[in-house]
């Protein structure tokens, strides 16, 4: 079935006499309906006729109430040379839900049921009808919530959610349509094993198509023969989606929260909330198994409300606490950066002292290389080098000038390398100081 306009009247026509709407065609059906209902051709274009091949019915969607009265009064349609009886009724409007009340006497006719249901004490009730030849009456109610009780005249009756049964044809043995609109009454199949045209003495091992049980398809004992109402399906879908969003939010929160966070406030808050008594009306609504629960709403702009994820996980942290956690995290980052800068500054001071000592030693080596006659100075310088581990050799009385020049050259190379490392450390310290300044500025803003 295609989607039809929500605000239109919808008339369902149920043809009888073995009329197959799938093979007849929607065009021929529409022409026969317009002709039988005496709808002019220039006005018929405003109405929409479509066929429900699965249920073997015809649906007419229209805007004018005068046309709806004509279609509701249809009792038969003629297609070709065959005359098919039918029954027509108007469906309930959109944004409504059906409930059932039991115990209505069979002596009550349709008019009495209508006047007993629709009155000033039940402003939300819509027209009702009896379910076949039983004492059960189907009541349509505005909105997506079934009331707990309905006033039937002066009596207060319990009302429950209506669950439609899956259509099962007891004439041909197929699912999808009822026996009165069966398109193939002579082409039968077995309800237990799908054997075509079974005889009167046919025996088989029964297997239900709905639940797989060892009984006839859509038997009275089958628990799967009722359709799930739309509001129940919608409620389940909303709950499943809310749970998925809550799990995603909780996962993101657990990965971003600090490890030192205490969970004591949230537990105490959740305990205090759990002890708060709920209103009686809210408890009654929650006690009903078929009334839709509250749909969790999430608004990113609301500052004082508690999100659905916080309610599920037992967290009741306020926005002020969240802001304090952010400031605490930033302060921890600043302290860590400050400690890193202090460590680097100590390394720079130590390396500068080493460079200064090596520069003094280089100057001594240079002076000793140019004054070869001063043996005492050379011997003293050599002893200093041997003690420092910079020079190795068996001869400690004389020091060749060439070896001294090589040592001086290596000292200069090491000094240049140390200068490069010092510059790199100074650059890194400057970068860390800029990072700290930017973090402090962002925190103040």
KAJO-V708468 format. One record per helix or strand of 2 or more residues. SS is the DSSP state (~ for helix, > for strand). FROM is the first residue (numbers start at 1). TO is the last residue. If there is no record, write none. Layout:
ss=SS from=FROM to=TO
ss=SS from=FROM to=TO
This chain:
ss=> from=9 to=15
ss=~ from=21 to=24
ss=~ from=26 to=37
ss=~ from=41 to=44
ss=> from=48 to=52
ss=> from=57 to=62
ss=~ from=65 to=72
ss=> from=76 to=79
ss=> from=82 to=90
ss=> from=96 to=101
ss=~ from=110 to=117
ss=> from=125 to=130
ss=> from=137 to=142
ss=> from=149 to=152
ss=> from=155 to=158
ss=> from=160 to=161
ss=~ from=179 to=181
ss=~ from=230 to=256
ss=~ from=264 to=274
ss=~ from=280 to=287
ss=~ from=308 to=313
ss=~ from=319 to=370
ss=~ from=375 to=388
ss=~ from=401 to=444
